[in-house]
Amino acid sequence: MTVQAILLPVFALVLLAFLLLGELGRRRGGAMKSGETRLAGAALDQDVWPPGPTQCANSFRNQFEIPVLFYALVAFAMFTRKADLLFVVLSWVFVVSRYIHAGIHITSNYVRHRFLAYALGVFVLVVMWVVFAVQILFGV
C-alpha cells in the first residue's frame, strides 16, 4: 500500500480531534458568555461546566486513549512494511467507528449506542493488532 493510503485514516482521526477541540471551545465559550459558568472557576475546576461542554470535553479526552494504540500500530506497520490492503480497510473501519462514537458522545450521548460504536472500534483494533503480531512473529 502507498504511504498516502496508510496515513489517510490517521489524518482523518487527527482531524476528528481538532474538530472536537473546536467544538469544545465553541461550547465552553458559549457557556462563559451566557453566564452558565465563571471563567475563574472554569480554570480551576472541571465540575463548573454544564453538560454540553462536559460531554464534548470527555469526547475530546477520549481521542487520546484507545486511538493511541492505533497510532502506534500504524507506525509499527509502516516501519515493518506490514500495512497491506486489509490493514487499510480495518483502519478506516476503526476511524469511522471513532467518528460515530464522538458524534453520539457530543449529541444524544445515548450510552448504549455510544458503547456499540466504541466496542466496534476496540474489536477492530484488537483484530489489527493480532493480525500484525501474527505477521511479525510467524513471518506471514
Secondary structure, DSSP 4 states (H G I P E B T S, - for coil): --HHHHHHHHHHHHHHHHHHHHHHHHHHHHHHHTTSS-HHHHHH-GGGS-HHHHHHHHHHHHTTSHHHHHHHHHHHHHHHT---HHHHHHHHHHHHHHHHHHHHHHTT--HHHHHHHHHHHHHHHHHHHHHHHHHHHH--
